[in-house]
Each structure stands twice: as structure tokens, then as C-alpha cells.
Amino acid sequence: MQLVINTHGSFLKKQNNCFLVKNEDKVFEVSEKKVDSILITTSATITTDAIKFAVENNIDIVFLDNFGDPYGRVWHSKLGSTTYIRRKQLEISDKPEGFRLAKGWVEQKVENQVQFLKDLKKNRPENKDELDDYISGIEDLKAQLEELEGTLDELRGKIMGLEGMGSRHYFEALSFLLPDKWKFNGRSRNPAKDEFNCLLNYGYGVLYSKVEKACIIAGLDPYVGFNHTDDYNKKSFVFDMIEMYRIHIDRTVFNLFSKKQVVESFFDEIPNGMTLNKEGKAVLIQAVNETFEKDITYHGRNIKIGNTIQFDCHRIANSLIGK
């Protein structure tokens, strides 16, 4: 689970081989065996003993801004694995093997979107025709993706363009299915212009921290991207990898609206948009944690959704070094 500190003035320390959390409402202990990472989303105090305890137990501490984006992380100083993995990652980034990997990640993202819309269609017979149109449009774009052959330098723009068009169709479909009160006009980021994107952006921020951690543990370089090009201090590979897992946040956020668990009090207005407040963050993070804890069959294994990210990162790392 992710231990989330999102109450102003909270205090986190180590006590009796557990994390002790104090806030204005309560005091509670959490065993380190139950914690995968610690997310700190607001003004809080954490002791050096708690930091050392987290590092010793491979628990990363991630600091998130008001939009859910990580701006800092405490993690042990060791590489996740052999440096040879990072060398191979850089080596294949402009070769056919790198092209196949990068294109495959985007294809998986698009397939996830199609499958989600098909799942939604099953319980919405009154929207069948409209959803069929959206699904057909996205599947056409996926077919174009699958036909691409070449190098990333030649086709990076084409891949990203097709992915972008597919996402526009996809989010139009999700907005179409929402009640009028919650409909939105495309993606908006930091700040979000609407409630759906507000929840989505914060969820993606939480997901980003999990993907980055999985890359580090597997020995992959978060900065050596394939589809997302190199830029100063930009963790391009994390942006590449996260595409396959956005669907878990999409489903979680959409389900919160479908189950009428979203209320206006979750959101605060800020200049040019809105932000998720303490109440909204608590509901979203609980739902995201529940999603990550669900068991699924993945590549022939029974595994928790949250562990599929680490599974894939290890699989990619092993393929790079011929295992």
C-alpha cells in the first residue's frame, strides 16, 4: 500500500519498528511490511529515523505538489541492478529493437482504451451506437500503428500523433458517458479545468511515482526515453512506460463518478482552474490503492495490478541483457 500524508501539520516518525503517524484527527501505527511507498502531499514533519527506516526497507518517500506531480524523492543510493542494463537501454534506443518496444507500449495503451470502452458498452445498451463509433475510430488508428515499420527517428512523430488522436476519441467517449454536470472538454493539465481531469491528473501523479520506482529497482534508467526524447532533467523513460498503466487510473476515476462518489466539495478553485483538496485526495488515493491491490491474471501469472509495473520493468531489463 501507499502511505499517504495529506493533512497539514502531520507528523511521521519511527516507533517500535513501525511508522507512527500523527495528525489533527488521530494517531496510528503502520507496519513497514504493509508499506510500498510514502507519499507526502502537504506540509508535514518527518523524522530522520523514519527516513532511515524507510530506506532500509526499500520504501521510497515521494513528495507531491498540489497537482499530484512528484517534485522530490528519498531513495537509497544504490543502483537497482547492473549498470550493463542501462548501457543496453541506451544502445537500443535508436535501433529496431527499441522501435518495437516503444511502438508496443503505445499499442498497449490504445488497446487498453478500446477494451475499457467495450467494457463500458456492455452495461450501456442505450449508448451502443455512439460507443461503437468511438471504438471503431480508435481501432482504425491502432491498425495504422501496427503497420508502422522503421526507426524511431523517422516515425516518432507519427507514433505520437496517432496516439494523440486515439486519446482524443477516447476522452470524448468518456465525457459523453458522464452526467451533464461532470462532462469535460478534452484533457487539461495543471491546472485542470474540470473535475474529471483534476482527479485524473492527481492519479497520474501517484502512478508516475510507482513507475519511476519500478524502473529504478529493475535497473532501468528513468532518463533514457524512446518515444519521449531526451530533455534536461526529464525522466523520459518513465513517461514512455507510464502509458501502459494509465488505464488503471482512468478506470478508477471513471468508476468514482459512475458510483456517485464524487462531490463538489472535493475541489478548490485556483487561478485558471481547480485543484483537488484534502477530502478529494483521500477518496481518490483510497480508490487507487484498492485498484492496485486487485488480483489479475497477467502473462500467465496471478498478480496484483500494482505489481504488474515491476513485473514488466524486470521483463524489459532482462530482455536487454539476454535473459
C-alpha positions, -999 to +999 in steps of 0.1 A: +000+000+000+010+036-003+010+055+030-003+090+022+004+120+044-020+147+032-031+166+064-014+199+071+008+196+102+010+158+101+039+141+119+057+109+108+083+090+129+096+055+136+083+037+167+086+000+176+096-010+141+065+007+127+057+041+112+038+063+136+015+089+120+000+118+140-024+143+126-052+166+139-077+137+138-058+106+150-027+087+158-020+053+142+009+029+135+016+011+102+039-019+099+067-014+073+057-047+058+024-031+046+040+000+030+054+001-005+059+039-006+052+070+014+035+100-004+037+133+013+013+158-003+013+188+021+032+204+049+043+177+072+072+167+096+092+135+091+120+125+114+154+113+102+147+080+120+116+075+098+136+083+067+164+058+076+138+032+085+121+036+051+154+035+032+164+003+050+132-013+040+133-002+003+104+022+009+107+054-011+094+087+002+078+108-026+068+144-022+039+155-044+028+190-053-008+202-052-015+187-086-001+152-077+032+156-096+063+143-078+089+170-072+113+151-049+120+116-037+141+100-009+156+067-020+186+046-013+218+055-033+223+020-048+216+012-084+187-012-088+208-036-108+238-039-130+249-008-150+250-030-181+212-028-182+214+010-186+241+007-212+220-017-233+189+006-228+208+035-243+223+013-271+189+000-284+171+033-281+177+041-318+177+005-331+148-017-345+145-034-311+139-001-294+114+009-321+094-023-315+094-018-277+083+018-280+056+011-305+044-018-284+039+004-254+017+028-273-002-001-289-009-015-255-022+019-242-046+022-272-057-014-267-064-007-230-086+022-240-105+002-266-111-026-240-123-001-214-149+014-238-160-021-248-165-030-211-185+002-206-206-006-236-218-039-220-239-021-194-250+008-216-271-006-244-286+028-250-252+042-259-241+013-281-241+031-314-222+061-302-196+039-284-192+017-315-183+048-335-157+058-309-143+023-307-141+019-344-122+052-348-096+042-322-092+007-336-085+022-370-057+043-355-044+012-337-043-006-370-022+022-385+002+020-356+006-017-360+016-012-397+044+012-389+079-001-396+112+019-395+131+037-369+121+060-340+139+089-355+118+085-387+084+076-371+084+091-336+062+119-346+038+095-364+035+073-334+028+101-310+004+117-335-017+085-338-016+080-300-028+116-295-057+112-319-067+080-303-067+096-269-089+125-281-115+100-293-112+080-260-117+110-237-145+123-259-162+089-253-157+091-215-171+126-213-201+115-234-209+089-208-207+112-178-238+131-165-240+166-179-228+180-146-194+163-149-188+164-187-154+178-198-138+192-229-107+171-236-076+168-214-064+197-193-033+196-172-020+216-142-043+232-135-072+211-146-102+230-160-127+204-147-134+179-120-126+148-141-092+160-152-085+172-117-089+136-103-071+122-134-041+144-131-036+136-094-040+099-100-014+100-128+010+118-104+007+089-079+011+064-108+042+082-120+059+077-087+052+039-089+065+036-124+097+056-116+103+034-086+098+002-106+123+014-132+149+021-106+145-012-089+148-031-122+180-012-131+164+008-160+175+045-165+145+067-159+160+094-182+168+074-213+135+076-232+124+061-266+092+078-276+097+107-253+130+123-263+158+134-240+155+167-223+172+184-193+161+167-161+132+149-179+126+113-169+116+104-205+116+066-199+091+069-171+068+089-195+072+061-220+064+033-195+035+050-178+014+049-209+006+012-204-007+018-169-028+050-172-058+028-178-059+018-141-063+054-131-088+060-159-110+031-147-107+042-111-116+078-117-145+069-140-159+044-115-159+071-088-181+092-110-203+062-120-208+053-084-217+089-075-188+091-050-175+124-064-189+156-048-182+193-055-166+197-021-136+177-033-123+206-054-110+241-047-109+268-072-075+283-081-064+308-108-072+293-142-086+261-129-091+239-099-072+216-076-081+185-055-083+192-018-076+170+012-111+154+011-108+146-026-073+133-023-083+109+005-111+094-016-090+091-047-060+076-031-081+050-012-097+040-045-063+039-063-048+017-036-078-006-038-073-009-076-036-017-072-044-044-047-068-063-071-056-097-083-055-103-121-040-129-144-011-113-162+012-131-187+000-164-171+006-153-135-018-144-107-005-110-097-018-077-081-024-049-106+001-027-087+028-054-092+024-056-130+046-025-133+075-040-116+070-073-134+071-055-168+102-035-158+121-066-148+110-083-180+123-054-201+156-052-182+161-090-185+154-088-223+181-061-226+208-083-212+196-115-230+179-133-201 
